[in-house]
Amino acid sequence: MKFFVLLPRFWKTMSVLAVILVLCLMPARDISKIDFLKISYEDVIAHLLMFFGFSSMLYLDLHNNTLMANKLQKLTFTVLAVCVFLGIATEMLQLTLTTLNRTGSITDFLFDMAGSGLGITGMRLIKQ
């Protein structure tokens, strides 16, 4: 029941999360149909941008809607912990769901964390 109370407060974070889950759990045959980027390394750039957006929105939502606004270290750790969990979860799902024909990758996870770090750093600088 508490989830439905929090949902309106975290709509930005939930929207970005939905995009991440759709893109990370899309079957491999459908990914090749998306040609919005014609650049090298588009996969790692996509991971960087997705987690940059997620960590930024989560940081903003937590900062604006909870008592964590005055506890920047706790806020930073919470956002980073959620991002680590999400990064591991998406890579493990890609690895274990054989119908997706996708593979989990340490490189993707590292770019997830790089995007998370950039998002958190950016939001901390903006909120100072």
N, C-alpha and C positions, 0 to 999 in steps of 0.2 A: 504494500500500500504506500509506503514511503517513497518508492520509486516513482510513482505517478505524481507525487508532490514535487519531486526534484526535476522531473522531465522538463517542465517549462523553463526552469532556471538554466538548464544545461542544453538548450535546443541547438546552440551553435556547435558545441562539442559533439552532440549526438549526430548532427548532420554530417560533420566531417568523418566521424566514426563509420557511419553508414557508407560513405563513399569509399573509405579505406577497405571495408569488408567486401564491398562489391568488386572493387578492382583487384584485391588480393585473392579473392576466391572465385574469380571468373575463370572458366575453363580456358586452357591454352589456345584452343582453336578460335575462341572469340577475341582473344587479345590481339591476334594478328590482324583482325579487321579494324582495329582502332589505329588510325594513321594520323593522329593530331600532331605528333612530333616526328619529324624526319631528321633526327639527329642521332649521333652515336651515344651509347650509354643511356638511352631513354629510360630503361628500367630502374637504374639506380637514381637517376634524377627524379623519377616519379616517386620513389620511396622517400627521398629527401624532402620533396615538396609535400607529400601526404603527411608525414610526421611533423614537419614544420607547422603545417596548418593545424594538426590535431593538438600538438603541445601548446601552441599559441592560444587556441580557443579554450582549452582546458585551463590554462593558466589564468586567462581573463575571467572565465566563468567562476573559478574558485576564488579568485581575488575579489571579484565584485559581489559574490553571493554568500560568502561564509566568513567566519571569524578568522580565517587564515590570512586575511589581508595584512595584519600586523605581524605575522610570523613568516617572513620571507624564506627562511631556511626550510621550515616545515612545508610550506607551499611548493618550493622548488623540488624538494625530495618527493613529495606526493605526486607531482606531475611527472617527474622522471620515473618513478616506480610504475605508474600506470602505463607510461610509454614503453618501458622495458617489457612489462607483461604483455601488452598488445603486440609488440614486435615479435616476441617469442611465440605467442599464440598464433599469429598469422603465418609465420614461417613453419611452425609445426603442422598447422592445418594444411598448408600447401604440400608439405612432405607426406602427410598421412592420408589425405583424401585422394585416392588414386584416380578417381573419375575426373579430376581436374587436369590431369596430365601436367602438373606443375611440380617444381622442386623447391624445397626450402633452401635458403642460401645464407651463409654467414655474411657475405658481402651485402646482401639486401638488409640484413639485420643491422650491420654497421652503419649503413646509410640511413636506416630508420633512426638510430640513436644520434647520428650527426644532425639530422633534421630536427629531432627533439631538442637537442642541445641548442641549436640555433634559435628555435622558437622560444625556448625558455629564456635564453639570454636576451633576445629581442624584446620580449614582454617585460623582463625585469628592467631593462634600460628605459623603456617607454613609461613604465609605472613609477620611476624614480622622480 
